[in-house]
Amino acid sequence: MYDTQFRALAASNVLMWLAIGFGALPWWLGASDALDWIVAAGMSAALVSVSLILSGCVTRFGEATENAHYLTAGLTIGLGAVLVMIEAAMTHQGLAWIDARKDLGPDWALWVASFGLSAFNVFSLYTFARDMKRKPTVQTNPARQLAELRWKDKKVA
C-alpha cells in the first residue's frame, strides 16, 4: 500500500464514521430511559452494519462481474441502493437535528450532504484505496510478435 492509498483509506473511514455519528446522534441525545438507550444502541449497530456493507459494495460488484456471478452483481446493486437510502435517511436525521440548533442550511442541502456521504462511502474505497491490478499489455503489431517468437526460439535452441 502506498502513501496516498493509506491517506485515502483513513479519510474514507473517517467520513464513514462521521455519517454513522450523524445518523446515531439523535438517538443517543434523545435517550432518557433504559428503553431509549437500548433503541439507540440498536439503531447505532444497524447503521454501523449498513455503512460497513456499503463500503464494500463496489468491490463486491467488481468481483462478481469479473467471475461471471451476475445474480450476485445485480443483487449487490439492488441491495446497495436500499442501503444507501437507509444510510442517507439516518444521516439526514442527524444533520436535521444539528440544523435545528445551528442552522446549517436549507433542508435540500442537508439531503444532498446525506446522500453525498453515502455515495462517498460506496465508492471511496474502490476509487481511492484499493490496489489496482496491472492490465496485460497487448502488442498490436503481429509481425513484431512473430519476429520476437522466432528470436526466442533461436535463443533456446
C-alpha positions in Angstrom: 0.0 0.0 0.0 1.4 3.4 -1.0 1.1 6.6 1.0 -1.8 8.1 -0.9 -3.7 4.9 -0.6 -3.2 4.9 3.2 -4.4 8.5 3.4 -7.4 7.8 1.2 -8.3 4.7 3.4 -8.0 6.8 6.5 -10.1 9.6 5.1 -12.7 7.2 3.7 -13.0 5.6 7.2 -13.3 9.0 8.9 -16.1 10.0 6.5 -17.9 6.7 7.0 -17.8 7.0 10.8 -18.9 10.7 10.5 -22.0 9.6 8.6 -22.6 6.9 11.3 -22.1 9.5 14.0 -24.6 11.9 12.4 -27.1 9.1 11.9 -26.9 7.8 15.5 -26.6 11.2 17.2 -30.4 12.0 17.6 -31.0 8.5 19.1 -28.3 8.9 21.8 -29.0 12.5 22.6 -32.8 11.9 22.8 -32.4 9.0 25.1 -33.9 9.5 28.6 -34.7 6.0 29.9 -33.4 2.4 29.6 -35.6 1.6 26.6 -34.3 4.7 24.7 -30.7 3.6 25.4 -31.5 0.1 24.0 -33.1 1.6 20.9 -30.1 4.0 20.5 -27.7 1.1 20.7 -29.7 -1.0 18.3 -30.0 1.8 15.7 -26.3 2.5 16.0 -25.4 -1.1 15.4 -27.8 -1.2 12.4 -26.2 2.0 10.9 -22.6 0.6 11.5 -23.6 -2.6 9.7 -25.2 -0.7 6.8 -22.2 1.5 6.4 -19.7 -1.3 6.6 -21.6 -3.3 3.9 -21.9 -0.2 1.7 -18.2 0.5 1.8 -17.6 -2.9 0.1 -20.4 -2.8 -2.5 -18.4 -1.7 -5.5 -15.5 -4.1 -4.8 -18.1 -6.9 -4.4 -19.8 -5.9 -7.6 -16.4 -5.9 -9.4 -15.5 -9.3 -8.1 -18.9 -10.7 -9.1 -18.8 -9.4 -12.6 -15.2 -10.5 -13.1 -16.2 -14.0 -12.1 -19.5 -14.1 -14.1 -21.7 -14.2 -10.9 -24.3 -11.9 -12.5 -27.0 -12.6 -10.0 -24.7 -11.5 -7.1 -23.7 -8.4 -9.1 -27.3 -7.5 -9.6 -28.2 -8.1 -6.0 -25.3 -6.0 -4.9 -26.6 -3.1 -6.9 -30.2 -3.5 -5.7 -29.4 -4.1 -2.0 -26.7 -1.4 -2.2 -29.3 1.1 -3.4 -31.6 0.2 -0.5 -28.7 0.6 2.0 -27.8 4.0 0.5 -31.4 5.2 1.1 -31.3 3.8 4.7 -27.9 5.4 5.5 -28.7 8.7 3.9 -32.1 8.9 5.7 -30.4 8.2 9.1 -27.6 10.7 8.3 -30.2 13.3 7.4 -31.9 12.8 10.7 -28.7 13.7 12.5 -28.0 16.7 10.2 -31.6 17.9 10.7 -31.1 17.6 14.5 -28.0 19.7 14.3 -29.7 22.1 11.9 -32.4 22.8 14.4 -29.8 24.0 16.8 -27.2 25.6 14.5 -29.0 26.4 11.2 -26.6 24.6 8.8 -28.6 25.4 5.7 -31.8 24.5 3.8 -33.2 21.0 4.1 -32.4 20.2 0.4 -28.7 20.9 1.1 -28.9 18.5 4.1 -30.3 15.8 1.8 -27.5 16.5 -0.7 -24.9 16.2 2.1 -26.6 13.0 3.4 -26.7 11.2 0.0 -23.2 12.6 -0.8 -21.7 11.0 2.3 -23.5 7.7 1.4 -22.3 7.8 -2.2 -18.8 8.6 -1.0 -19.0 5.6 1.4 -20.0 3.4 -1.5 -17.3 4.5 -4.0 -14.4 5.9 -2.0 -12.5 2.7 -1.1 -12.7 1.3 -4.6 -11.7 4.6 -6.1 -9.0 5.8 -3.8 -7.8 3.0 -1.6 -7.6 -0.3 -3.5 -4.6 -1.8 -5.2 -5.1 -1.7 -8.9 -4.2 -4.7 -11.0 -1.9 -4.1 -13.9 -3.6 -4.8 -17.1 -1.6 -7.0 -19.5 -0.1 -5.1 -22.4 -1.1 -6.4 -25.8 1.2 -5.8 -28.8 -0.7 -4.6 -31.8 2.0 -5.4 -34.4 1.6 -9.1 -35.4 4.8 -9.1 -37.5 6.8 -7.9 -34.5 5.2 -10.6 -32.3 6.1 -13.3 -34.8 9.7 -12.0 -35.0 10.0 -12.0 -31.3 8.7 -15.6 -31.1 11.2 -16.7 -33.7 14.0 -14.9 -31.9 13.2 -16.6 -28.6 13.1 -20.0 -30.4 16.5 -19.5 -31.8 17.9 -18.4 -28.4 16.5 -21.6 -26.8 17.9 -24.0 -29.4 
